[in-house]
């Protein structure tokens, strides 16, 4: 786990998970409560780290998950990765 926290303006409760051996990080936001893991802890595939919520600027828009993939700290379009991952589910 790279970082967890609360951003009252944009993201609410969030978690940023660094992909081990990758130049990627995975960002999850708007969780209703703080992440279930702490900074520095290992996170494994399939492990629950939080729940869908509407904190930050999502208040009033309905519960949803804000998800980003960052490469070298820069957000990228996650669709190609999600499409590839979907073939395995």
C-alpha positions as MATLAB code, in Angstrom:
seq = 'XXXXXXXXXXXXXXXXXXXXXXXXXXXXXXXXXXXXXXXXXXXXXXXXXXXXXXXXXXXXXXXXXXXXXXXXXXXXXXXXXXXXXXXXX';
ca = [
       0.000    0.000    0.000;
       1.495    3.292   -1.033;
      -0.902    5.634    0.768;
      -4.349    5.968    2.275;
      -6.121    9.069    3.432;
      -9.009   11.482    3.249;
      -9.371   14.374    0.808;
     -12.429   16.431    1.831;
     -12.638   18.315   -1.482;
     -12.289   15.721   -4.277;
     -11.816   12.087   -3.348;
     -13.021   11.539    0.210;
     -11.547    8.312    1.597;
      -8.995    6.910   -0.812;
      -6.308    4.257   -1.225;
      -3.351    4.208   -3.610;
      -1.935    0.720   -4.176;
       1.442    0.286   -5.865;
       1.747   -2.716   -8.187;
       4.748   -4.762   -7.014;
       7.259   -5.086   -9.849;
       5.249   -2.638  -11.976;
       5.482    1.046  -12.746;
       1.758    1.217  -12.009;
      -0.346    2.284   -9.083;
      -4.072    1.784   -8.623;
      -6.183    4.550   -7.071;
      -9.566    3.961   -5.423;
     -11.681    6.804   -4.037;
     -15.037    7.856   -2.539;
     -15.025    4.975   -0.033;
     -17.500    5.539    2.838;
     -14.911    4.725    5.524;
     -11.113    4.701    5.718;
      -9.404    1.884    3.802;
      -9.240   -1.497    5.521;
      -5.454   -1.553    5.041;
      -2.768    0.860    6.176;
       0.172    2.519    4.457;
       3.037    0.065    4.043;
       0.879   -3.081    4.249;
       0.904   -5.617    1.431;
      -2.322   -5.912   -0.555;
      -3.070   -9.122   -2.433;
      -5.231   -9.755   -5.482;
      -8.831  -10.258   -4.403;
      -8.304   -8.669   -0.982;
     -11.000   -6.235    0.059;
      -9.560   -2.797    0.774;
     -12.762   -0.776    1.040;
     -16.340   -0.290   -0.099;
     -18.205    1.783   -2.672;
     -19.283    5.146   -1.288;
     -19.908    8.810   -1.987;
     -17.374   10.826    0.000;
     -15.495   13.884   -1.270;
     -17.087   15.548   -4.286;
     -19.254   12.460   -4.916;
     -21.726   13.511   -2.208;
     -25.159   13.606   -3.805;
     -24.142   11.769   -7.006;
     -24.790    8.309   -5.614;
     -22.414    5.607   -4.474;
     -19.700    4.675   -6.940;
     -16.035    3.760   -7.121;
     -13.562    6.235   -8.564;
     -10.767    4.126  -10.089;
      -7.581    5.270  -11.793;
      -4.436    3.577  -13.046;
      -1.267    5.667  -12.762;
       1.925    4.903  -14.704;
       4.969    6.675  -13.287;
       2.549    8.839  -11.276;
       0.487    9.958  -14.291;
      -3.150    8.831  -14.728;
      -3.785    6.801  -17.900;
      -6.921    5.533  -19.623;
      -7.779    2.331  -17.688;
     -10.041    0.853  -20.388;
      -7.369   -1.179  -22.251;
      -6.205   -2.765  -18.989;
      -9.751   -3.465  -17.821;
     -10.578   -5.044  -21.189;
      -7.532   -7.342  -20.961;
      -8.347   -8.270  -17.360;
     -11.985   -8.974  -18.329;
     -10.893  -11.783  -20.642;
      -9.657  -13.688  -17.596;
     -12.853  -13.381  -15.533;
];
